[in-house]
Amino acid sequence: MFMSRRVTQFALLGITLSLTATAANANSYPMEIENELIAVCKAVKSDSRLKLRRAIKATGLTTRELYKGLVCNGQDMMTFAATHSASRTAQHIAARVNAKPSVLTAQR
């Protein structure tokens, strides 16, 4: 089961996800994976590092893997956090993926 789930999760890294997924997209991958990825996007927006760590752990993926493939409302995780003034989660993500600090200053 672990190997099958892990293979499925790696396959999903190439899939972009929006918080408002259409019905056609929802049928293309398992609902539990979609819910876990949506929970990560919500945790990024919440500006709570604890919620973010829990949501990422639930996916079985690393922050770096999610950063490379997850898209929240058309934005990567750090841009999504910056757009929603979630500086704590943006800094947490930056520390985990070794991003440059200048990326964190892009806010509206």
Summary of the structure (lengths in Angstrom):
residues: 108
radius of gyration: 13.4
end to end distance: 43.6
largest distance: 43.6
contacts: 309
relative contact order: 0.16
helix: 67%
strand: 2%
